[in-house]
Amino acid sequence: MQKLVENFIKTTNAFDIDGALSLFTPEAVIDDVSVGDAFEGREGVRRYLERFFVGYNTRSRLLSIEHLDDFNAIVRLDFTGDFGHEIGVLNIAVGPDGLINRIDADLE
């Protein structure tokens, strides 16, 4: 899980959308309470990453990761970008293939 989270941060910080998408299952969901919407499937995840990472020039820094089990972790990230500064929490679930199948996101 640690490596997956590090790769997510690396690809999104580089605005490498295709690289970030390769970390997700085709049916993945990002449900972000802070924006009031869920983004489903690879196209939904692409829209989310383009809008909230590329669009806001977002950079992420890992603050902590709590491994709940082999398939779930709670990740705290420091976000900076055109919006200013926020701390975010991502509840990440992966499948047996090691790819992200769900992120429940919110801001602290």
Long-range contacts (C-beta under 8 A, 24 or more apart in sequence): 1-65, 1-67, 1-70, 1-73, 1-92, 1-94, 2-65, 4-92, 4-94, 4-98, 4-100, 5-62, 5-65, 5-73, 5-75, 5-92, 6-62, 8-100, 9-60, 9-61, 9-62, 9-77, 12-49, 12-53, 12-58, 12-60, 13-59, 13-60, 15-53, 15-54, 17-46, 17-49, 17-50, 17-54, 20-49, 20-53, 21-45, 21-46, 21-49, 23-99, 23-100, 24-99, 24-100, 24-101, 25-95, 25-97, 25-99, 25-100, 25-101, 27-101, 28-99, 28-100, 28-101, 28-102, 28-103, 29-101, 29-102, 29-103, 30-102, 30-103, 30-105, 31-102, 31-103, 31-104, 31-105, 32-103, 32-105, 32-106, 33-104, 33-105, 33-106, 34-88, 34-105, 34-106, 34-107, 56-81, 56-82, 56-83, 57-81, 57-82, 58-83, 60-88, 63-87, 71-95, 71-96, 76-108
